[in-house]
Amino acid sequence: MTELTLEGAEAHVLGVSFKTGPPERIGVETEWLVQDRHNPGLPISFDRLNTALAPIKATDALPGGSKLTCEPGGQLELSSPPALALGACVEMMAMDLAVLRTAVEQADLALVGRGLDPYREPPRVLDHPRHRAMESYFDREGPWGRDMMRRTASIQINLDSGEDSPGVAGYRSRWELAHRIGPVLVAAFANSPIQDGWPTGWMSSRQAIWSRMDAGRTRPPRYHSDPRVAWTRYALDAQVMCIPGDLGGDWSAPPGLTFRTWLRGVPGLRPPALADLDYHLGTLFPPVRPRGWLELRMIDAQDGDDWVVPTVLATTLLNNPVAADAAYAATEQLCPDSKRPVPSDDVWLRAARTGLDDQDLAKAARACFAVADSALATSGTPAVLRHVVTDFAERYTERGRSPAHDHLDALRRT
């Protein structure tokens, strides 16, 4: 086995994280809490979940081609294949989601789109060595890792990194813009204000949980004009969460071990291989994660079919050149430091805590929805997708509200 050197590791991260080319492909991943239809606080056993999914697993295929997976707390995730058009991406996910909903409803279960389970603390239903090591790793700092693994759900939007060019279609500009609109997406779609039946004081408690975890793998990388450099440093300086081995073994890594340190050699520990580096990259969870494409990870799961709205909004803001320029200008107030043209950690926290009660975020959100609406009107995107975005904006964004407000209002009425 060829020894992995620091130079080789850096070159590999640079090569695999930002695949360059015209920004065309679009994908979406929807995560769902699974609850009993009659008693939302009832724990759902893994056996009951498996029984509900049996009709889907028997055919091992969904009509839109999405991949179905289970998260550690029993959440279900649908990951669409990449599409070359926004309408096709939404259509594929909608078809597969309809099949999944039917399957769980026939088992008297329901898919619930909220960023954090408001009632339960589910047990970990998966017992893979990865999940044991992950839980042990996060337990060193508190309960937040367990909450993330077992109780949270999100929408993740996947878009091409972009071209190797200086324009809005270039990967540098797209990386920067994804971070500029990130807090806006957190605030506009905040949907997790309740935990254990009580308000947490955060509009997006899911994002608050992420903020309390290992900052070296959950917060944005330190800004650099070349995102490939920023990401490579971030990845190699992040602590190693687990070291894959036998399925029956312990995958835990020594406390405090970074991948850079591992490369330099650690007595009693085998040298890292290229496969270890790839695995390590998959254990990093910043709000924008480069995986050859850009994975936007900051959005709470949404009720019903409202997952369509952030999918359409984020895709339009990043992929439409006019909308991208306008969104960049609309987020200027969130990035006052000209030497660091991306939001600070404080802005991300404000977005999670106060949502659109923050006037700068509310102004930026209204502007982003408006520029997306204008772009959708002239882009040839199906009219129904423009309608769902404008409907959401009228219900929430224009009124300075997010879905979190609905849940808080309902709680006050009980």
Summary of the structure (lengths in Angstrom):
residues: 414
radius of gyration: 20.8
end to end distance: 62.9
largest distance: 64.0
contacts: 1446
relative contact order: 0.15
helix: 50%
strand: 14%
